[in-house]
Amino acid sequence: MKKRKLRGSSTGGRGYGKRARKAGNRGGRGRAGGGKRGQQKLMSFRANVSTPEKSHKKSVPLNLNRLGNLMQRWESSSSVKKDGDLIVLDLKDLGYEKVCGRFSGDKIKLAVYGKVSQRAKSEIEAAGGKVYE
């Protein structure tokens, strides 16, 4: 009867059989050896395996103070639409997440599509604008 020989099974890939085949030579089985000393090994293992990916996109707010300066730029590039006397701002098209702050100078009638803080909402509605969240 022919004896099957498996490559490296008797030595564990280290040449000498006795010192390399068992789990103690690789630090234990599974998640063993992660405890004590601040749990460095085990915590890094968990972080790499079970943490969901976070989007690194920063949320950029649109401040009502800066609106006067930005309006000149937007009107020249025609990225802002007008609906009668209202200026329509679609925040996603402009690259903003939220409107916040107060009007500092001229109050502009706005129709805002997107998230708006409470203070900005009251400012926009006091100026005669509308908010669509």
URSULVEN-V297245 format. One record per pair of residues at least 24 apart in sequence whose ideal C-beta (glycine too) atoms are under 6 Angstrom apart, sorted by the first residue. I is the first residue (numbers start at 0). J is the second residue. If there is no record, write none. Layout:
I;J
I;J
//
This chain:
58;96
59;95
59;96
60;97
60;99
61;95
61;98
62;100
63;100
63;101
63;102
63;119
64;100
64;103
67;104
67;105
84;108
85;110
//
